Amino acid sequence: MPLSKRWTLTRYLIEERRRFPEASGDLNALLLDVSLACKAISRVVSFGDLTDSLGQLPATEAGGVNVQGEVQKQLDVLSNEIFVRMNEWNGHLAGMASEEMDEPKQIPEAYPRGKYLLLFDPLDGSSNIDVNVAVGSIFSILRAPQEVVDSGRDVTEADFLQPGAAQVAAGYAIYGPTTMLVLSVGNGVAGFTLNPNLGEFVLTHPCIQVPADTQEFAINSSNSRFWEPPVKRYVDECLAGKTGTRGKDFNMRWIASMVAEAHRILMRGGVFMYPRDTKDPARPGRLRLLYEANPVGFVMEQAGGRASTGRQPVLGVTPSSLHQRIGLVFGSRHEVERIERYHHEPATRDPGVPLFAERSLFRD
């Protein structure tokens, strides 16, 4: 049956479930609870510094530091609490993990336990709230190990350390001029817009596809001195425009909000790079593998794009820790493949690029 833009998220999930008559419906119910958490966070975020008028925490820095070593804002804490409370009771989860929590969150004994694991970044890009830039929530769903389901024991960190290819569903909500939920359950990617009159997510972007080619890239150029040669080569070629080896002009973008970057690429193509660099040798990358790279990578691949560390598909990486960081490149397939190829070729430099080229009186 063709997708209809009149479908609600509930209708979409029911139609997807019909492809698997043996399915229990637990995944559908879990995704609806995740969407409810996103609706609640959307409302809180929309109040900005007026959040205290809701009887909630004000949108100011909480003074705490999360496991990533980052200062938490009150909205980070509140959004994390919303995700936990909306999903701990439903009986579909064996456990949860969040960017904002040091350890896995156990399901309280008062509630039944299920067969899925939920991982989430409750409020990605929260540093942008002060300047009213779009932020979002990112989520990933895995199957809990069968031994956990059978025994009902508490989850451990090791239970979550599954490669991204094992995800059964992933997506994000973006809180901008409109609130959208972008979702994949392993059968392509669909986008839903929150209808404030109905209080429902309604299908507005069926069958999202990332164009294979692009003339737009996103990278934080202030880190250029730390980039590895393959990344420098790629960016230099893009900046050279029509006069360089690529023979076409590129536009550069940088929002510094992972959800906003991913959403722009899904809507119109592009390539995003937050690559491994030498800025901090102890960190092989900036982004979190389980809470950001894997779910966004899953969505990109399902939309016909590609997601990579620069050296290998990101969905094939076996995690080593709950809060592991990694380099990430994603977006239009042909550009990501080019970047991967550069990582396996000797580095070259286009001498015609003035911005990032080495300068010397004795340059060849």
C-alpha angles and dihedrals in degrees: 000000000000118000116259125210088221092067120111120219089259092055091047092052092047090053091049091050091055088069086067109043091180093058116118096217092240093120092052092051092047092051091050090054090049089051090051090054089051091051091052093048090047090057093048093047092049090063093057110178088001090069091110088065087070090060089253133112117296118251096252132112112290093208092231125117122222127219089272090063092249127133109251123224119216089250090057090055094043094047091050090051091050092053092049096046094046093053111029097078104046099087094233098099134075090190147324138233128197138186087236097054126073095212136026115283112241122217108248115253090242090069132063119250127230142193104269137081121214122206122182149167097216097200116012116193094017091155086070095060092087089061095041096246120152116274131177153179124258125201140182131190124206133175112253114238110272091240089060092049093048097045099035089219124156114277121250132204090260091062090065096047096100125133117257091250087070093064114119094195139359140169148130143240119226120205106205135117083323128017114243133184115207114194143176125189092179096281104089128292130290131186125214127194120211109242103210092200093057098029087227136118107241125197109254103149111043120181099007113201129190111223111245092226131046145169096208131084135177125211138139099250092189086079093055093114089061098047122116116245096259091056092046089050093051095047093045090053092050092049091050088067120181093350093056135072093280093058095213139079122254131201120220123217133181124174098161090223113107094206093049091048092049093046094052091051092049091051100046111359132254139136127265123203129190094155134182109274142168098254092104112013090196091064119061089198145348105242125078114251098210101037103035117008098046099046094041090044091052092051092047094050091047089053092054096262129112135244123198145160085230089259104049141003107287092220089063095058114110107219118237099193140013095251099034117155125215143176114258138197121174144157136064107036101227093052094048090048089052091053090049090050091052089055088059097044131071110272117258131182132215103225091203095074112095102186103063102011120118112256125217138148087229098046113141 
